[in-house]
Amino acid sequence: MSPLRVLQVGAGGMGRAWLATVAADPEVELVGIVDLDLDAARAGAEHAGDPSIPVGTDLTVLAAETGAEAVLDITVPVAHHPVTLQALRAGLPVLGEKPAAQTVAEALSLAAAAEATGKLFMVSQSRRYNDQLVAFRQHVRDLGAVGGLSTRFAKAPHFGGFREEMDDVLLLDMAIHAFDSARYVLERDPVSVYCESWNPSWSWYRGDAAAAAVFTFEDDIRYVYDGSWCAPGAETSWNGDWRASGAAGTALWDGDHDPSSDLDGTPGSPAAAPSVGHEIAGSLASFVRAVRSGGTPDGEVHGNVMSLTMVDAAITSARSGRRVVIDEVLEQAHRDALAAEQDETIRDRLAAWDSVRGALRERLPTS
């Protein structure tokens, strides 16, 4: 088949990483770059290795001019909702950077927009695309009944720029990866959370750069997250350090090497699974397969909203000092989405959902 013709929106720092990934993938062809800063778009074309790539400031116009078949939304979170909505309305499937949107309400709006337009919106929760994580999940499956899962995350990056000025920087910008991976490993969804966040005295971040959260998952499983973005020395992997405890033993993954398990005292080694690719390259390949097959990939917006909801619930718990029920967050976000929605077709879709959790579960991955 001919390569999928894609239009990329956003040519900043993360945008350049995506441009390189697109250039390396023979299954896709970059036909245009959209950015409010045309100089950034032109620089992106240079970075992609072809200065002649068309650039522009209007997604709809450039998509029509170039014959784009799909859109990559690599913008800042505040732009995710308007950019993705514009692409879906133009009849184009979208692969977007995480988070799905700036708020859970906006993410629900985009899930309803995907339903209304019949077009795929997939969120690139790129750290799911890791063969070691896939292997760790199989180790956890082999434990039988699982009682607990934990992630310890400790890094000390000096990013500069917007991250160091963000509110709730760790929970909002980084913890979503671990939360999403926990859902993937446990193959269940969260019920409630109690979280505390803080900012150590030496932190170079304005917002809280450390947090500890205890989630209750379905089947009364506990997931514990202990993280810091200002923890110099003895740092963990960017994927964190994982431990699962089950009826038959324990499974471990340090985030950088193959996982292991000890089943009733005997090391376990599950059968190898097919490769899922690596991070954003794996995410892009999965998106292309889904567009061509009509399948529902990991990261499809309905499946991804719950990971963003975990972040929102953890932040709400940290600010209020109370345990937060996940369904309460979903239902409030649903009310907010209905109140804010200006598109009658999308509002009708939202209004048709009897249960937000039920509506999100209706679309399970098929590829």
Summary of the structure (lengths in Angstrom):
residues: 367
radius of gyration: 20.4
end to end distance: 18.5
largest distance: 62.8
contacts: 1308
relative contact order: 0.15
helix: 44%
strand: 22%
